[in-house]
Structure formats: C-alpha cells, structure tokens
Amino acid sequence: MPLTGDSWTLRRLDTGVETPAHVPGCVHLDLIAAGQIEDPFYRDNESRLMWIGETDWAYQRDFDLSAATLARDHLLLRCHGLDTLA
C-alpha cells in the first residue's frame, strides 16, 4: 500500500501548528508550498531559516487497513529515504 502523496500533515511540535504536506518531500518544501517561508537558497534567507533545522517536526497520515491485514501476526511499515534524524 503506497502512502505517498498529499494526504499528509506536517506538525511543528513546539507550537502544534499544522501544515499540509507531501511525501516524499521535506519540511522546507512543505513550508515553501504553504507560503510560510521564502526560498532558503535565495540571498541570505538560509541564515534566517536556520530555526527549521533546530525545531522538532512530525509527519502524520491516517490510512485504513482491512480486517484481514490487521489479523496478521506481523505487519511491516517500510519507509524508504528517511533522514538520519528521523
């Protein structure tokens, strides 16, 4: 069951503020898409956006599994490409 796409939410853990998110992706891209930050590669924006890497974030998505799937002894959630800090 692929879980990619736009059905994700990015939440800033210290404030609880939620932003629509896309997976695969990253915090910076989701904040840019939501109009919450400017392009970090433009002029001196990177220095003003350092707080993003020092902030805790969570990605969340709901999905449904069938009763047959839930009855299995083992389920595997495989995530490809997670950052080393995930």
PDB file with SEQRES, HELIX, SHEET and CRYST1 records, atoms N, CA, C and O in Angstrom:
SEQRES   1 A   86  MET PRO LEU THR GLY ASP SER TRP THR LEU ARG ARG LEU          
SEQRES   2 A   86  ASP THR GLY VAL GLU THR PRO ALA HIS VAL PRO GLY CYS          
SEQRES   3 A   86  VAL HIS LEU ASP LEU ILE ALA ALA GLY GLN ILE GLU ASP          
SEQRES   4 A   86  PRO PHE TYR ARG ASP ASN GLU SER ARG LEU MET TRP ILE          
SEQRES   5 A   86  GLY GLU THR ASP TRP ALA TYR GLN ARG ASP PHE ASP LEU          
SEQRES   6 A   86  SER ALA ALA THR LEU ALA ARG ASP HIS LEU LEU LEU ARG          
SEQRES   7 A   86  CYS HIS GLY LEU ASP THR LEU ALA                              
HELIX    1 AA1 VAL A   27  ALA A   33  1                                   7    
HELIX    2 AA2 ASN A   45  ARG A   48  1                                   4    
HELIX    3 AA3 MET A   50  ILE A   52  5                                   3    
HELIX    4 AA4 ALA A   67  LEU A   70  1                                   4    
SHEET    1 AA1 3 GLU A  18  VAL A  23  0                                        
SHEET    2 AA1 3 GLY A   5  ARG A  12 -1                                        
SHEET    3 AA1 3 TRP A  57  GLN A  60 -1                                        
CRYST1    1.000    1.000    1.000  90.00  90.00  90.00 P 1           1          
ATOM      1  N   MET A   1       0.847  -1.166   0.000  1.00  0.00           N  
ATOM      2  CA  MET A   1       0.000   0.000   0.000  1.00  0.00           C  
ATOM      3  C   MET A   1       0.899   1.238   0.000  1.00  0.00           C  
ATOM      4  O   MET A   1       1.533   1.527   1.015  1.00  0.00           O  
ATOM      5  N   PRO A   2       0.968   1.959  -1.087  1.00  0.00           N  
ATOM      6  CA  PRO A   2       1.784   3.183  -1.111  1.00  0.00           C  
ATOM      7  C   PRO A   2       1.143   4.274  -0.257  1.00  0.00           C  
ATOM      8  O   PRO A   2      -0.071   4.472  -0.297  1.00  0.00           O  
ATOM      9  N   LEU A   3       1.951   4.964   0.499  1.00  0.00           N  
ATOM     10  CA  LEU A   3       1.460   6.048   1.351  1.00  0.00           C  
ATOM     11  C   LEU A   3       1.983   7.408   0.900  1.00  0.00           C  
ATOM     12  O   LEU A   3       1.976   8.365   1.674  1.00  0.00           O  
ATOM     13  N   THR A   4       2.432   7.495  -0.335  1.00  0.00           N  
ATOM     14  CA  THR A   4       2.940   8.755  -0.856  1.00  0.00           C  
ATOM     15  C   THR A   4       1.782   9.668  -1.235  1.00  0.00           C  
ATOM     16  O   THR A   4       0.644   9.219  -1.375  1.00  0.00           O  
ATOM     17  N   GLY A   5       2.079  10.944  -1.398  1.00  0.00           N  
ATOM     18  CA  GLY A   5       1.061  11.871  -1.869  1.00  0.00           C  
ATOM     19  C   GLY A   5       0.823  13.036  -0.940  1.00  0.00           C  
ATOM     20  O   GLY A   5       1.659  13.374  -0.102  1.00  0.00           O  
ATOM     21  N   ASP A   6      -0.345  13.648  -1.108  1.00  0.00           N  
ATOM     22  CA  ASP A   6      -0.676  14.875  -0.388  1.00  0.00           C  
ATOM     23  C   ASP A   6      -1.564  14.666   0.828  1.00  0.00           C  
ATOM     24  O   ASP A   6      -2.075  15.642   1.376  1.00  0.00           O  
ATOM     25  N   SER A   7      -1.764  13.453   1.262  1.00  0.00           N  
ATOM     26  CA  SER A   7      -2.645  13.186   2.398  1.00  0.00           C  
ATOM     27  C   SER A   7      -1.926  13.282   3.741  1.00  0.00           C  
ATOM     28  O   SER A   7      -2.386  12.713   4.732  1.00  0.00           O  
ATOM     29  N   TRP A   8      -0.826  13.981   3.781  1.00  0.00           N  
ATOM     30  CA  TRP A   8      -0.004  14.093   4.981  1.00  0.00           C  
ATOM     31  C   TRP A   8      -0.155  15.463   5.627  1.00  0.00           C  
ATOM     32  O   TRP A   8      -0.519  16.441   4.974  1.00  0.00           O  
ATOM     33  N   THR A   9       0.132  15.513   6.928  1.00  0.00           N  
ATOM     34  CA  THR A   9       0.166  16.758   7.679  1.00  0.00           C  
ATOM     35  C   THR A   9       1.526  16.874   8.341  1.00  0.00           C  
ATOM     36  O   THR A   9       2.033  15.908   8.911  1.00  0.00           O  
ATOM     37  N   LEU A  10       2.111  18.057   8.262  1.00  0.00           N  
ATOM     38  CA  LEU A  10       3.357  18.372   8.950  1.00  0.00           C  
ATOM     39  C   LEU A  10       2.987  19.197  10.175  1.00  0.00           C  
ATOM     40  O   LEU A  10       2.298  20.211  10.060  1.00  0.00           O  
ATOM     41  N   ARG A  11       3.444  18.765  11.351  1.00  0.00           N  
ATOM     42  CA  ARG A  11       3.127  19.490  12.582  1.00  0.00           C  
ATOM     43  C   ARG A  11       4.399  19.949  13.268  1.00  0.00           C  
ATOM     44  O   ARG A  11       5.319  19.160  13.488  1.00  0.00           O  
ATOM     45  N   ARG A  12       4.445  21.229  13.602  1.00  0.00           N  
ATOM     46  CA  ARG A  12       5.551  21.775  14.391  1.00  0.00           C  
ATOM     47  C   ARG A  12       5.264  21.433  15.849  1.00  0.00           C  
ATOM     48  O   ARG A  12       4.270  21.895  16.409  1.00  0.00           O  
ATOM     49  N   LEU A  13       6.119  20.635  16.462  1.00  0.00           N  
ATOM     50  CA  LEU A  13       5.816  20.063  17.770  1.00  0.00           C  
ATOM     51  C   LEU A  13       5.784  21.084  18.901  1.00  0.00           C  
ATOM     52  O   LEU A  13       5.045  20.896  19.867  1.00  0.00           O  
ATOM     53  N   ASP A  14       6.564  22.158  18.810  1.00  0.00           N  
ATOM     54  CA  ASP A  14       6.565  23.119  19.927  1.00  0.00           C  
ATOM     55  C   ASP A  14       5.351  24.040  19.917  1.00  0.00           C  
ATOM     56  O   ASP A  14       5.003  24.603  20.956  1.00  0.00           O  
ATOM     57  N   THR A  15       4.699  24.207  18.770  1.00  0.00           N  
ATOM     58  CA  THR A  15       3.536  25.095  18.694  1.00  0.00           C  
ATOM     59  C   THR A  15       2.247  24.357  18.333  1.00  0.00           C  
ATOM     60  O   THR A  15       1.152  24.867  18.569  1.00  0.00           O  
ATOM     61  N   GLY A  16       2.374  23.167  17.766  1.00  0.00           N  
ATOM     62  CA  GLY A  16       1.199  22.420  17.327  1.00  0.00           C  
ATOM     63  C   GLY A  16       0.641  22.895  15.994  1.00  0.00           C  
ATOM     64  O   GLY A  16      -0.377  22.374  15.538  1.00  0.00           O  
ATOM     65  N   VAL A  17       1.283  23.870  15.359  1.00  0.00           N  
ATOM     66  CA  VAL A  17       0.810  24.386  14.074  1.00  0.00           C  
ATOM     67  C   VAL A  17       0.959  23.305  13.012  1.00  0.00           C  
ATOM     68  O   VAL A  17       2.012  22.679  12.887  1.00  0.00           O  
ATOM     69  N   GLU A  18      -0.107  23.094  12.251  1.00  0.00           N  
ATOM     70  CA  GLU A  18      -0.108  22.063  11.217  1.00  0.00           C  
ATOM     71  C   GLU A  18      -0.119  22.687   9.826  1.00  0.00           C  
ATOM     72  O   GLU A  18      -0.710  23.744   9.601  1.00  0.00           O  
ATOM     73  N   THR A  19       0.549  22.006   8.903  1.00  0.00           N  
ATOM     74  CA  THR A  19       0.690  22.445   7.520  1.00  0.00           C  
ATOM     75  C   THR A  19       0.446  21.253   6.617  1.00  0.00           C  
ATOM     76  O   THR A  19       0.924  20.160   6.920  1.00  0.00           O  
ATOM     77  N   PRO A  20      -0.276  21.419   5.524  1.00  0.00           N  
ATOM     78  CA  PRO A  20      -0.394  20.313   4.562  1.00  0.00           C  
ATOM     79  C   PRO A  20       0.999  19.902   4.074  1.00  0.00           C  
ATOM     80  O   PRO A  20       1.885  20.741   3.908  1.00  0.00           O  
ATOM     81  N   ALA A  21       1.172  18.605   3.849  1.00  0.00           N  
ATOM     82  CA  ALA A  21       2.495  18.100   3.481  1.00  0.00           C  
ATOM     83  C   ALA A  21       2.386  17.098   2.340  1.00  0.00           C  
ATOM     84  O   ALA A  21       1.326  16.531   2.076  1.00  0.00           O  
ATOM     85  N   HIS A  22       3.512  16.904   1.680  1.00  0.00           N  
ATOM     86  CA  HIS A  22       3.616  15.937   0.584  1.00  0.00           C  
ATOM     87  C   HIS A  22       4.768  14.988   0.888  1.00  0.00           C  
ATOM     88  O   HIS A  22       5.850  15.416   1.290  1.00  0.00           O  
ATOM     89  N   VAL A  23       4.524  13.696   0.692  1.00  0.00           N  
ATOM     90  CA  VAL A  23       5.554  12.679   0.903  1.00  0.00           C  
ATOM     91  C   VAL A  23       5.685  11.880  -0.375  1.00  0.00           C  
ATOM     92  O   VAL A  23       4.669  11.402  -0.881  1.00  0.00           O  
ATOM     93  N   PRO A  24       6.888  11.704  -0.934  1.00  0.00           N  
ATOM     94  CA  PRO A  24       8.152  12.128  -0.348  1.00  0.00           C  
ATOM     95  C   PRO A  24       8.332  13.637  -0.460  1.00  0.00           C  
ATOM     96  O   PRO A  24       7.767  14.282  -1.344  1.00  0.00           O  
ATOM     97  N   GLY A  25       9.115  14.177   0.435  1.00  0.00           N  
ATOM     98  CA  GLY A  25       9.366  15.607   0.466  1.00  0.00           C  
ATOM     99  C   GLY A  25      10.222  15.949   1.666  1.00  0.00           C  
ATOM    100  O   GLY A  25      10.949  15.104   2.188  1.00  0.00           O  
ATOM    101  N   CYS A  26      10.129  17.199   2.099  1.00  0.00           N  
ATOM    102  CA  CYS A  26      10.868  17.623   3.277  1.00  0.00           C  
ATOM    103  C   CYS A  26      10.182  18.830   3.901  1.00  0.00           C  
ATOM    104  O   CYS A  26       9.328  19.462   3.279  1.00  0.00           O  
ATOM    105  N   VAL A  27      10.555  19.138   5.111  1.00  0.00           N  
ATOM    106  CA  VAL A  27       9.946  20.238   5.849  1.00  0.00           C  
ATOM    107  C   VAL A  27      10.050  21.537   5.059  1.00  0.00           C  
ATOM    108  O   VAL A  27       9.067  22.265   4.927  1.00  0.00           O  
ATOM    109  N   HIS A  28      11.230  21.828   4.538  1.00  0.00           N  
ATOM    110  CA  HIS A  28      11.421  23.077   3.803  1.00  0.00           C  
ATOM    111  C   HIS A  28      10.462  23.188   2.613  1.00  0.00           C  
ATOM    112  O   HIS A  28       9.841  24.233   2.414  1.00  0.00           O  
ATOM    113  N   LEU A  29      10.341  22.129   1.833  1.00  0.00           N  
ATOM    114  CA  LEU A  29       9.453  22.166   0.669  1.00  0.00           C  
ATOM    115  C   LEU A  29       7.998  22.346   1.074  1.00  0.00           C  
ATOM    116  O   LEU A  29       7.255  23.066   0.407  1.00  0.00           O  
ATOM    117  N   ASP A  30       7.586  21.705   2.152  1.00  0.00           N  
ATOM    118  CA  ASP A  30       6.207  21.837   2.609  1.00  0.00           C  
ATOM    119  C   ASP A  30       5.922  23.244   3.127  1.00  0.00           C  
ATOM    120  O   ASP A  30       4.838  23.779   2.894  1.00  0.00           O  
ATOM    121  N   LEU A  31       6.877  23.845   3.823  1.00  0.00           N  
ATOM    122  CA  LEU A  31       6.700  25.210   4.316  1.00  0.00           C  
ATOM    123  C   LEU A  31       6.693  26.219   3.159  1.00  0.00           C  
ATOM    124  O   LEU A  31       5.940  27.192   3.192  1.00  0.00           O  
ATOM    125  N   ILE A  32       7.524  25.990   2.144  1.00  0.00           N  
ATOM    126  CA  ILE A  32       7.516  26.853   0.959  1.00  0.00           C  
ATOM    127  C   ILE A  32       6.170  26.751   0.252  1.00  0.00           C  
ATOM    128  O   ILE A  32       5.577  27.769  -0.103  1.00  0.00           O  
ATOM    129  N   ALA A  33       5.681  25.522   0.044  1.00  0.00           N  
ATOM    130  CA  ALA A  33       4.406  25.310  -0.658  1.00  0.00           C  
ATOM    131  C   ALA A  33       3.246  25.969   0.073  1.00  0.00           C  
ATOM    132  O   ALA A  33       2.290  26.426  -0.553  1.00  0.00           O  
ATOM    133  N   ALA A  34       3.331  26.017   1.400  1.00  0.00           N  
ATOM    134  CA  ALA A  34       2.268  26.625   2.212  1.00  0.00           C  
ATOM    135  C   ALA A  34       2.437  28.139   2.331  1.00  0.00           C  
ATOM    136  O   ALA A  34       1.616  28.804   2.964  1.00  0.00           O  
ATOM    137  N   GLY A  35       3.485  28.684   1.734  1.00  0.00           N  
ATOM    138  CA  GLY A  35       3.719  30.111   1.801  1.00  0.00           C  
ATOM    139  C   GLY A  35       4.196  30.607   3.159  1.00  0.00           C  
ATOM    140  O   GLY A  35       4.071  31.792   3.469  1.00  0.00           O  
ATOM    141  N   GLN A  36       4.747  29.697   3.975  1.00  0.00           N  
ATOM    142  CA  GLN A  36       5.178  30.056   5.319  1.00  0.00           C  
ATOM    143  C   GLN A  36       6.632  30.520   5.383  1.00  0.00           C  
ATOM    144  O   GLN A  36       7.026  31.206   6.326  1.00  0.00           O  
ATOM    145  N   ILE A  37       7.425  30.145   4.382  1.00  0.00           N  
ATOM    146  CA  ILE A  37       8.819  30.610   4.322  1.00  0.00           C  
ATOM    147  C   ILE A  37       9.151  30.941   2.874  1.00  0.00           C  
ATOM    148  O   ILE A  37       8.483  30.501   1.938  1.00  0.00           O  
ATOM    149  N   GLU A  38      10.206  31.734   2.725  1.00  0.00           N  
ATOM    150  CA  GLU A  38      10.714  32.041   1.393  1.00  0.00           C  
ATOM    151  C   GLU A  38      11.767  31.006   1.009  1.00  0.00           C  
ATOM    152  O   GLU A  38      12.215  30.223   1.847  1.00  0.00           O  
ATOM    153  N   ASP A  39      12.152  31.009  -0.245  1.00  0.00           N  
ATOM    154  CA  ASP A  39      13.153  30.077  -0.760  1.00  0.00           C  
ATOM    155  C   ASP A  39      14.451  30.210   0.041  1.00  0.00           C  
ATOM    156  O   ASP A  39      15.054  31.283   0.052  1.00  0.00           O  
ATOM    157  N   PRO A  40      14.891  29.141   0.709  1.00  0.00           N  
ATOM    158  CA  PRO A  40      16.100  29.220   1.526  1.00  0.00           C  
ATOM    159  C   PRO A  40      17.376  29.427   0.707  1.00  0.00           C  
ATOM    160  O   PRO A  40      18.413  29.781   1.269  1.00  0.00           O  
ATOM    161  N   PHE A  41      17.318  29.217  -0.593  1.00  0.00           N  
ATOM    162  CA  PHE A  41      18.502  29.379  -1.440  1.00  0.00           C  
ATOM    163  C   PHE A  41      18.587  30.768  -2.066  1.00  0.00           C  
ATOM    164  O   PHE A  41      19.487  31.040  -2.861  1.00  0.00           O  
ATOM    165  N   TYR A  42      17.661  31.635  -1.713  1.00  0.00           N  
ATOM    166  CA  TYR A  42      17.672  32.986  -2.257  1.00  0.00           C  
ATOM    167  C   TYR A  42      18.342  33.940  -1.276  1.00  0.00           C  
ATOM    168  O   TYR A  42      17.962  34.012  -0.107  1.00  0.00           O  
ATOM    169  N   ARG A  43      19.332  34.663  -1.758  1.00  0.00           N  
ATOM    170  CA  ARG A  43      20.073  35.660  -0.993  1.00  0.00           C  
ATOM    171  C   ARG A  43      20.475  35.133   0.375  1.00  0.00           C  
ATOM    172  O   ARG A  43      21.112  34.083   0.461  1.00  0.00           O  
ATOM    173  N   ASP A  44      20.114  35.843   1.460  1.00  0.00           N  
ATOM    174  CA  ASP A  44      20.521  35.429   2.809  1.00  0.00           C  
ATOM    175  C   ASP A  44      19.397  34.729   3.573  1.00  0.00           C  
ATOM    176  O   ASP A  44      19.431  34.657   4.801  1.00  0.00           O  
ATOM    177  N   ASN A  45      18.394  34.209   2.843  1.00  0.00           N  
ATOM    178  CA  ASN A  45      17.273  33.542   3.514  1.00  0.00           C  
ATOM    179  C   ASN A  45      17.719  32.358   4.364  1.00  0.00           C  
ATOM    180  O   ASN A  45      17.129  32.089   5.411  1.00  0.00           O  
ATOM    181  N   GLU A  46      18.741  31.659   3.927  1.00  0.00           N  
ATOM    182  CA  GLU A  46      19.186  30.468   4.663  1.00  0.00           C  
ATOM    183  C   GLU A  46      19.515  30.804   6.116  1.00  0.00           C  
ATOM    184  O   GLU A  46      19.132  30.062   7.020  1.00  0.00           O  
ATOM    185  N   SER A  47      20.203  31.889   6.347  1.00  0.00           N  
ATOM    186  CA  SER A  47      20.579  32.236   7.727  1.00  0.00           C  
ATOM    187  C   SER A  47      19.356  32.569   8.572  1.00  0.00           C  
ATOM    188  O   SER A  47      19.357  32.325   9.778  1.00  0.00           O  
ATOM    189  N   ARG A  48      18.314  33.120   7.959  1.00  0.00           N  
ATOM    190  CA  ARG A  48      17.098  33.447   8.708  1.00  0.00           C  
ATOM    191  C   ARG A  48      16.193  32.237   8.919  1.00  0.00           C  
ATOM    192  O   ARG A  48      15.244  32.302   9.700  1.00  0.00           O  
ATOM    193  N   LEU A  49      16.479  31.141   8.233  1.00  0.00           N  
ATOM    194  CA  LEU A  49      15.642  29.945   8.340  1.00  0.00           C  
ATOM    195  C   LEU A  49      16.319  28.802   9.097  1.00  0.00           C  
ATOM    196  O   LEU A  49      15.836  27.670   9.071  1.00  0.00           O  
ATOM    197  N   MET A  50      17.409  29.085   9.753  1.00  0.00           N  
ATOM    198  CA  MET A  50      18.132  28.049  10.493  1.00  0.00           C  
ATOM    199  C   MET A  50      17.275  27.414  11.591  1.00  0.00           C  
ATOM    200  O   MET A  50      17.516  26.272  11.982  1.00  0.00           O  
ATOM    201  N   TRP A  51      16.292  28.139  12.081  1.00  0.00           N  
ATOM    202  CA  TRP A  51      15.416  27.631  13.137  1.00  0.00           C  
ATOM    203  C   TRP A  51      14.680  26.355  12.707  1.00  0.00           C  
ATOM    204  O   TRP A  51      14.286  25.556  13.557  1.00  0.00           O  
ATOM    205  N   ILE A  52      14.495  26.163  11.418  1.00  0.00           N  
ATOM    206  CA  ILE A  52      13.764  24.992  10.932  1.00  0.00           C  
ATOM    207  C   ILE A  52      14.496  23.706  11.307  1.00  0.00           C  
ATOM    208  O   ILE A  52      13.871  22.742  11.751  1.00  0.00           O  
ATOM    209  N   GLY A  53      15.806  23.688  11.132  1.00  0.00           N  
ATOM    210  CA  GLY A  53      16.594  22.510  11.480  1.00  0.00           C  
ATOM    211  C   GLY A  53      16.744  22.299  12.975  1.00  0.00           C  
ATOM    212  O   GLY A  53      17.128  21.214  13.412  1.00  0.00           O  
ATOM    213  N   GLU A  54      16.449  23.311  13.753  1.00  0.00           N  
ATOM    214  CA  GLU A  54      16.545  23.215  15.216  1.00  0.00           C  
ATOM    215  C   GLU A  54      15.187  22.969  15.861  1.00  0.00           C  
ATOM    216  O   GLU A  54      15.069  22.954  17.086  1.00  0.00           O  
ATOM    217  N   THR A  55      14.171  22.779  15.041  1.00  0.00           N  
ATOM    218  CA  THR A  55      12.799  22.590  15.513  1.00  0.00           C  
ATOM    219  C   THR A  55      12.391  21.141  15.281  1.00  0.00           C  
ATOM    220  O   THR A  55      12.791  20.529  14.291  1.00  0.00           O  
ATOM    221  N   ASP A  56      11.589  20.591  16.199  1.00  0.00           N  
ATOM    222  CA  ASP A  56      11.085  19.224  16.049  1.00  0.00           C  
ATOM    223  C   ASP A  56       9.797  19.242  15.233  1.00  0.00           C  
ATOM    224  O   ASP A  56       8.908  20.060  15.468  1.00  0.00           O  
ATOM    225  N   TRP A  57       9.713  18.331  14.274  1.00  0.00           N  
ATOM    226  CA  TRP A  57       8.581  18.235  13.361  1.00  0.00           C  
ATOM    227  C   TRP A  57       8.052  16.807  13.342  1.00  0.00           C  
ATOM    228  O   TRP A  57       8.795  15.864  13.613  1.00  0.00           O  
ATOM    229  N   ALA A  58       6.774  16.645  13.022  1.00  0.00           N  
ATOM    230  CA  ALA A  58       6.185  15.313  12.878  1.00  0.00           C  
ATOM    231  C   ALA A  58       5.318  15.282  11.630  1.00  0.00           C  
ATOM    232  O   ALA A  58       4.557  16.211  11.359  1.00  0.00           O  
ATOM    233  N   TYR A  59       5.445  14.207  10.884  1.00  0.00           N  
ATOM    234  CA  TYR A  59       4.569  13.956   9.743  1.00  0.00           C  
ATOM    235  C   TYR A  59       3.515  12.958  10.182  1.00  0.00           C  
ATOM    236  O   TYR A  59       3.812  12.007  10.905  1.00  0.00           O  
ATOM    237  N   GLN A  60       2.273  13.178   9.741  1.00  0.00           N  
ATOM    238  CA  GLN A  60       1.174  12.307  10.159  1.00  0.00           C  
ATOM    239  C   GLN A  60       0.238  12.061   8.987  1.00  0.00           C  
ATOM    240  O   GLN A  60      -0.008  12.945   8.167  1.00  0.00           O  
ATOM    241  N   ARG A  61      -0.273  10.846   8.929  1.00  0.00           N  
ATOM    242  CA  ARG A  61      -1.269  10.493   7.924  1.00  0.00           C  
ATOM    243  C   ARG A  61      -2.115   9.351   8.452  1.00  0.00           C  
ATOM    244  O   ARG A  61      -1.593   8.420   9.065  1.00  0.00           O  
ATOM    245  N   ASP A  62      -3.402   9.416   8.222  1.00  0.00           N  
ATOM    246  CA  ASP A  62      -4.312   8.314   8.556  1.00  0.00           C  
ATOM    247  C   ASP A  62      -4.482   7.435   7.323  1.00  0.00           C  
ATOM    248  O   ASP A  62      -4.503   7.929   6.195  1.00  0.00           O  
ATOM    249  N   PHE A  63      -4.602   6.137   7.546  1.00  0.00           N  
ATOM    250  CA  PHE A  63      -4.906   5.220   6.454  1.00  0.00           C  
ATOM    251  C   PHE A  63      -5.628   4.021   7.034  1.00  0.00           C  
ATOM    252  O   PHE A  63      -5.487   3.708   8.216  1.00  0.00           O  
ATOM    253  N   ASP A  64      -6.396   3.359   6.201  1.00  0.00           N  
ATOM    254  CA  ASP A  64      -7.222   2.227   6.624  1.00  0.00           C  
ATOM    255  C   ASP A  64      -6.599   0.914   6.184  1.00  0.00           C  
ATOM    256  O   ASP A  64      -6.071   0.791   5.078  1.00  0.00           O  
ATOM    257  N   LEU A  65      -6.674  -0.055   7.072  1.00  0.00           N  
ATOM    258  CA  LEU A  65      -6.243  -1.416   6.765  1.00  0.00           C  
ATOM    259  C   LEU A  65      -7.438  -2.338   6.921  1.00  0.00           C  
ATOM    260  O   LEU A  65      -8.290  -2.129   7.785  1.00  0.00           O  
ATOM    261  N   SER A  66      -7.492  -3.337   6.097  1.00  0.00           N  
ATOM    262  CA  SER A  66      -8.605  -4.292   6.170  1.00  0.00           C  
ATOM    263  C   SER A  66      -8.485  -5.144   7.433  1.00  0.00           C  
ATOM    264  O   SER A  66      -7.409  -5.246   8.022  1.00  0.00           O  
ATOM    265  N   ALA A  67      -9.581  -5.743   7.834  1.00  0.00           N  
ATOM    266  CA  ALA A  67      -9.580  -6.629   8.995  1.00  0.00           C  
ATOM    267  C   ALA A  67      -8.634  -7.804   8.774  1.00  0.00           C  
ATOM    268  O   ALA A  67      -7.982  -8.263   9.711  1.00  0.00           O  
ATOM    269  N   ALA A  68      -8.560  -8.291   7.535  1.00  0.00           N  
ATOM    270  CA  ALA A  68      -7.665  -9.414   7.224  1.00  0.00           C  
ATOM    271  C   ALA A  68      -6.205  -9.005   7.419  1.00  0.00           C  
ATOM    272  O   ALA A  68      -5.402  -9.779   7.938  1.00  0.00           O  
ATOM    273  N   THR A  69      -5.874  -7.804   7.006  1.00  0.00           N  
ATOM    274  CA  THR A  69      -4.499  -7.329   7.192  1.00  0.00           C  
ATOM    275  C   THR A  69      -4.187  -7.175   8.668  1.00  0.00           C  
ATOM    276  O   THR A  69      -3.120  -7.587   9.124  1.00  0.00           O  
ATOM    277  N   LEU A  70      -5.103  -6.587   9.418  1.00  0.00           N  
ATOM    278  CA  LEU A  70      -4.880  -6.388  10.854  1.00  0.00           C  
ATOM    279  C   LEU A  70      -4.813  -7.695  11.633  1.00  0.00           C  
ATOM    280  O   LEU A  70      -4.244  -7.736  12.724  1.00  0.00           O  
ATOM    281  N   ALA A  71      -5.393  -8.772  11.082  1.00  0.00           N  
ATOM    282  CA  ALA A  71      -5.380 -10.077  11.757  1.00  0.00           C  
ATOM    283  C   ALA A  71      -4.044 -10.802  11.586  1.00  0.00           C  
ATOM    284  O   ALA A  71      -3.814 -11.819  12.240  1.00  0.00           O  
ATOM    285  N   ARG A  72      -3.187 -10.317  10.748  1.00  0.00           N  
ATOM    286  CA  ARG A  72      -1.889 -10.960  10.532  1.00  0.00           C  
ATOM    287  C   ARG A  72      -1.029 -10.869  11.790  1.00  0.00           C  
ATOM    288  O   ARG A  72      -1.185  -9.954  12.599  1.00  0.00           O  
ATOM    289  N   ASP A  73      -0.133 -11.817  11.940  1.00  0.00           N  
ATOM    290  CA  ASP A  73       0.766 -11.828  13.091  1.00  0.00           C  
ATOM    291  C   ASP A  73       1.793 -10.705  13.035  1.00  0.00           C  
ATOM    292  O   ASP A  73       2.186 -10.169  14.071  1.00  0.00           O  
ATOM    293  N   HIS A  74       2.228 -10.349  11.835  1.00  0.00           N  
ATOM    294  CA  HIS A  74       3.242  -9.316  11.677  1.00  0.00           C  
ATOM    295  C   HIS A  74       2.857  -8.364  10.547  1.00  0.00           C  
ATOM    296  O   HIS A  74       2.365  -8.792   9.503  1.00  0.00           O  
ATOM    297  N   LEU A  75       3.082  -7.091  10.765  1.00  0.00           N  
ATOM    298  CA  LEU A  75       2.916  -6.070   9.728  1.00  0.00           C  
ATOM    299  C   LEU A  75       4.220  -5.299   9.631  1.00  0.00           C  
ATOM    300  O   LEU A  75       4.871  -5.035  10.642  1.00  0.00           O  
ATOM    301  N   LEU A  76       4.596  -4.942   8.429  1.00  0.00           N  
ATOM    302  CA  LEU A  76       5.834  -4.215   8.212  1.00  0.00           C  
ATOM    303  C   LEU A  76       5.517  -2.868   7.575  1.00  0.00           C  
ATOM    304  O   LEU A  76       4.882  -2.802   6.523  1.00  0.00           O  
ATOM    305  N   LEU A  77       5.963  -1.803   8.217  1.00  0.00           N  
ATOM    306  CA  LEU A  77       5.869  -0.468   7.646  1.00  0.00           C  
ATOM    307  C   LEU A  77       7.260  -0.099   7.181  1.00  0.00           C  
ATOM    308  O   LEU A  77       8.143   0.165   7.997  1.00  0.00           O  
ATOM    309  N   ARG A  78       7.463  -0.078   5.869  1.00  0.00           N  
ATOM    310  CA  ARG A  78       8.779   0.182   5.311  1.00  0.00           C  
ATOM    311  C   ARG A  78       8.828   1.618   4.794  1.00  0.00           C  
ATOM    312  O   ARG A  78       8.017   2.021   3.960  1.00  0.00           O  
ATOM    313  N   CYS A  79       9.782   2.370   5.297  1.00  0.00           N  
ATOM    314  CA  CYS A  79       9.955   3.773   4.903  1.00  0.00           C  
ATOM    315  C   CYS A  79      11.304   3.922   4.217  1.00  0.00           C  
ATOM    316  O   CYS A  79      12.353   3.710   4.825  1.00  0.00           O  
ATOM    317  N   HIS A  80      11.261   4.286   2.955  1.00  0.00           N  
ATOM    318  CA  HIS A  80      12.490   4.472   2.194  1.00  0.00           C  
ATOM    319  C   HIS A  80      12.906   5.934   2.257  1.00  0.00           C  
ATOM    320  O   HIS A  80      12.065   6.824   2.129  1.00  0.00           O  
ATOM    321  N   GLY A  81      14.172   6.184   2.448  1.00  0.00           N  
ATOM    322  CA  GLY A  81      14.708   7.521   2.338  1.00  0.00           C  
ATOM    323  C   GLY A  81      14.504   8.433   3.532  1.00  0.00           C  
ATOM    324  O   GLY A  81      14.553   9.653   3.379  1.00  0.00           O  
ATOM    325  N   LEU A  82      14.278   7.884   4.714  1.00  0.00           N  
ATOM    326  CA  LEU A  82      14.144   8.748   5.888  1.00  0.00           C  
ATOM    327  C   LEU A  82      15.464   9.388   6.234  1.00  0.00           C  
ATOM    328  O   LEU A  82      16.523   8.776   6.090  1.00  0.00           O  
ATOM    329  N   ASP A  83      15.398  10.614   6.687  1.00  0.00           N  
ATOM    330  CA  ASP A  83      16.583  11.339   7.120  1.00  0.00           C  
ATOM    331  C   ASP A  83      17.219  10.623   8.321  1.00  0.00           C  
ATOM    332  O   ASP A  83      16.536   9.904   9.049  1.00  0.00           O  
ATOM    333  N   THR A  84      18.484  10.817   8.515  1.00  0.00           N  
ATOM    334  CA  THR A  84      19.180  10.152   9.620  1.00  0.00           C  
ATOM    335  C   THR A  84      18.664  10.574  10.977  1.00  0.00           C  
ATOM    336  O   THR A  84      18.903   9.881  11.966  1.00  0.00           O  
ATOM    337  N   LEU A  85      17.955  11.702  11.053  1.00  0.00           N  
ATOM    338  CA  LEU A  85      17.417  12.152  12.332  1.00  0.00           C  
ATOM    339  C   LEU A  85      15.984  11.705  12.558  1.00  0.00           C  
ATOM    340  O   LEU A  85      15.395  12.016  13.592  1.00  0.00           O  
ATOM    341  N   ALA A  86      15.415  10.978  11.600  1.00  0.00           N  
ATOM    342  CA  ALA A  86      14.009  10.547  11.727  1.00  0.00           C  
ATOM    343  C   ALA A  86      13.863   9.502  12.816  1.00  0.00           C  
ATOM    344  O   ALA A  86      12.758   9.022  13.068  1.00  0.00           O  
TER     345      ALA A  86                                                      
END                                                                             
